[in-house]
Amino acid sequence: MSSVLVFEPGGYAFQRGGVPYSAGVIAMPGFAIVRTRFMRPLPVNQAFNAIAGHLKSQGRPLAALCGAELRSPQPFSLDGFREFNAGYVSVLENWGLYKDGINPVARSNVCPAFDAPAEPCFHAFSYTVPVGNGAGAPASASAAAPRTFVIAGSGEWPEDQPFPESIVARGDVSAQGMARKVEYVLRTMRERAAALNADWSMITATQVYTVHDFHGLLATHFAVAGVTSGGLTWHVCRPPILELEFEMDLRSVATERMLLVR
């Protein structure tokens, strides 16, 4: 079975990941991805309600949700992470997104070092809209435009391998250790994009999540990899599982919005 599946109700294709999230999504022809960030992080349950309302206002079904960016108070143990994911996935199941162990929605979940939320929250979300004159469609979108995509967050652990012994450069946050971690995650980003047939040259935003200084790797790793042309944002955050030290995600979208929920 191909690792890339089409999710027709949402207007996008996705690369299979684990239960909590897919490895990445790409809009199907005739659709584009819009990213919307909450002006203030919202607790997960409240955010799901706000997302449902926003999608309805845009004339889009719940199935259009294709990306989630979360913020958590502190890193989880692996068991704690699984417990959190069970509650998160149950909502997606109720929405008709998660079925038979397959989750189409890409995700990042990180833990701010400063101003961390008191409970897991949504920072941003992505969804599809029809291109052209459809409700909520970005004015810049057209059927001939490059396909928009979101690559899910990845840390320096191959998720099909034992944890924690398979963490790349486990416990090593020296310059050399961080370089190894970054190399692994960049390779994962590229592999995910390639699986989706996403145009790497069209990346519009790269987000890095770590509490460690990686400035020395910007030229030798990030610029060389072609992920800085759209800008690189450093969020001083930890990955969501204890012992992981570096995470990143990236996207190519033409429309980004802010949403204030009172």
C-alpha positions in Angstrom: 0.0 0.0 0.0 1.3 3.5 -0.9 2.3 5.7 2.0 0.4 8.6 0.3 -3.4 8.5 0.4 -6.0 10.9 -1.0 -8.5 12.2 1.5 -11.3 13.2 -0.8 -13.6 14.8 1.7 -10.9 17.2 2.7 -9.5 18.0 -0.7 -5.9 16.9 0.1 -3.6 14.0 0.1 -1.4 12.9 3.0 1.5 10.7 3.9 0.7 8.1 6.5 2.3 8.6 9.8 1.3 7.2 13.2 -1.9 7.4 15.1 -1.6 11.0 16.3 -0.8 12.6 13.0 0.2 12.2 9.4 3.7 13.0 8.1 2.5 15.8 5.9 -0.3 17.0 3.6 -0.6 18.5 0.1 -3.6 20.1 -1.4 -5.3 18.3 -4.3 -5.6 20.1 -7.6 -8.4 22.6 -7.3 -7.7 23.3 -3.6 -5.2 25.3 -1.6 -4.2 25.2 2.0 -4.8 28.2 4.3 -3.0 28.6 7.6 -4.7 30.4 10.5 -3.0 31.3 13.8 -4.9 32.0 16.9 -3.9 35.5 18.3 -3.7 33.8 21.7 -3.3 30.0 22.2 -6.6 28.3 23.0 -7.0 25.1 25.1 -7.5 22.2 22.8 -11.2 21.5 23.4 -12.1 25.2 23.1 -9.9 25.5 20.0 -11.6 22.6 18.3 -14.9 24.4 18.8 -13.5 27.6 17.4 -12.0 25.7 14.4 -15.4 24.1 13.7 -17.0 27.5 13.8 -14.4 29.1 11.5 -14.6 26.3 9.0 -18.4 26.7 8.9 -18.0 30.4 8.4 -15.7 29.7 5.4 -18.2 27.2 3.9 -15.8 24.3 4.6 -16.6 20.9 6.1 -14.8 19.6 9.2 -12.9 17.3 6.9 -11.1 20.3 5.5 -8.8 20.4 8.6 -5.4 19.3 7.5 -2.9 20.7 10.0 -2.6 21.4 13.7 0.1 23.2 15.6 -0.1 22.7 19.4 1.6 24.0 22.5 2.0 22.0 25.7 3.1 23.0 29.2 6.1 20.7 29.3 7.5 17.6 27.6 5.6 14.4 28.1 6.9 11.0 29.0 6.2 8.6 26.1 3.3 7.1 27.9 2.0 10.5 28.8 2.3 11.6 25.2 0.2 8.5 24.1 -2.4 9.4 26.7 -2.7 12.9 25.4 -2.9 11.7 21.8 -5.8 9.4 22.6 -8.0 12.4 23.6 -6.9 14.5 20.7 -7.5 11.7 18.2 -10.9 11.0 19.6 -12.1 14.5 18.4 -10.7 13.8 14.9 -12.6 10.5 15.0 -15.8 12.2 15.9 -15.2 14.7 13.0 -14.8 11.8 10.6 -11.1 12.5 10.0 -9.6 9.5 11.8 -10.6 6.1 10.8 -9.2 2.5 11.0 -6.0 3.7 12.6 -5.3 6.3 9.8 -5.0 10.0 10.6 -4.7 12.4 7.7 -4.0 15.6 9.8 -0.4 16.8 10.0 0.7 18.1 13.4 3.4 19.7 15.5 3.3 19.8 19.2 6.0 21.6 21.2 6.6 23.1 24.6 7.5 26.7 25.0 10.4 27.5 27.3 8.8 30.8 28.2 5.1 31.7 28.7 4.1 28.1 28.5 0.4 27.4 28.6 -1.2 25.8 31.6 -2.7 23.1 29.5 -2.2 21.8 25.9 -3.4 24.5 23.4 -3.8 25.1 19.7 -1.4 27.7 18.3 -2.5 27.4 14.7 -4.3 25.2 12.2 -4.5 24.7 8.5 -7.3 23.7 6.2 -8.2 23.5 2.5 -10.3 25.8 0.4 -11.3 25.6 -3.2 -9.3 27.8 -5.5 -11.0 30.4 -7.6 -14.1 32.1 -6.4 -15.1 29.6 -3.8 -15.9 30.7 -0.2 -12.7 31.5 1.6 -10.5 30.9 -1.4 -7.3 32.9 -1.4 -7.3 35.5 -4.1 -3.8 34.5 -5.1 -4.7 30.9 -5.7 -5.4 29.4 -9.1 -5.7 26.0 -10.6 -2.2 26.4 -12.2 -0.5 27.5 -9.0 2.0 25.2 -7.2 0.3 22.8 -4.8 0.4 24.0 -1.3 1.6 21.7 1.5 2.4 21.3 5.2 5.1 19.0 6.5 4.5 17.8 10.0 6.9 18.3 12.8 9.7 15.8 13.4 12.2 15.4 16.2 15.4 13.5 16.1 13.9 10.1 16.7 12.9 7.6 14.0 9.4 6.8 15.2 9.4 3.3 13.9 12.5 2.5 16.1 12.7 1.8 19.9 12.6 4.7 22.2 14.7 6.2 23.7 17.7 4.3 22.5 17.1 5.2 18.9 17.2 9.0 19.5 19.9 10.5 17.2 22.9 11.7 19.3 20.9 10.9 22.5 21.9 13.2 25.3 24.4 15.1 23.2 23.7 18.8 22.8 27.2 19.7 21.8 27.7 21.4 18.5 28.5 18.0 17.0 25.5 16.4 18.6 23.1 19.1 17.4 24.5 18.9 13.9 23.7 15.2 13.8 20.2 15.9 15.1 19.6 18.6 12.6 20.9 16.5 9.7 18.5 13.7 10.6 15.5 16.0 10.9 16.3 17.9 7.6 16.6 14.6 5.9 13.2 13.6 7.3 11.6 16.8 6.1 13.0 16.3 2.5 11.8 12.6 2.4 8.3 13.6 3.5 8.1 16.4 0.9 9.4 14.0 -1.8 6.8 11.4 -0.9 4.1 14.0 -1.4 5.7 15.2 -4.6 5.8 18.7 -3.0 7.9 21.4 -4.6 10.7 22.0 -2.2 11.7 25.2 -3.9 8.3 26.7 -2.9 8.7 26.5 0.9 7.3 29.7 2.4 8.1 29.1 6.1 10.4 27.0 8.2 9.9 26.7 11.9 12.6 25.4 14.3 11.8 24.3 17.9 14.7 24.0 20.3 16.2 25.6 23.4 19.7 25.1 22.1 21.8 27.5 20.0 21.9 26.3 16.4 23.2 29.6 14.9 26.4 27.8 13.7 24.4 25.4 11.6 22.4 28.0 9.7 24.8 28.3 6.8 26.2 24.8 6.8 22.9 22.9 7.2 19.8 25.0 6.8 20.8 27.3 4.0 22.4 24.5 2.1 19.2 22.4 2.5 17.2 25.3 0.9 14.9 25.9 3.8 15.8 29.6 4.5 14.6 31.4 1.4 11.1 31.9 2.9 12.5 32.8 6.3 13.3 30.7 9.3 11.5 31.2 12.6 13.1 30.0 15.8 10.6 29.1 18.5 12.3 28.6 21.9 10.5 25.4 22.6 11.2 21.8 23.5 9.8 18.9 21.5 6.9 17.2 23.1 8.7 14.1 24.5 11.3 14.0 27.1 14.9 13.5 25.9 14.2 15.0 22.4 16.0 18.3 21.8 15.2 19.5 18.3 12.2 19.6 16.1 11.2 21.4 12.9 8.3 21.7 10.4 7.8 23.6 7.2 5.1 24.6 4.8 4.2 26.2 1.5 1.0 28.2 1.7 -0.1 31.4 -0.1 -2.5 32.6 2.6 -2.0 33.0 6.3 -4.5 34.6 8.7 -4.9 35.5 12.3 -8.0 34.6 14.4 -9.1 36.3 17.6 -11.4 34.3 19.8 -12.9 36.2 22.7 
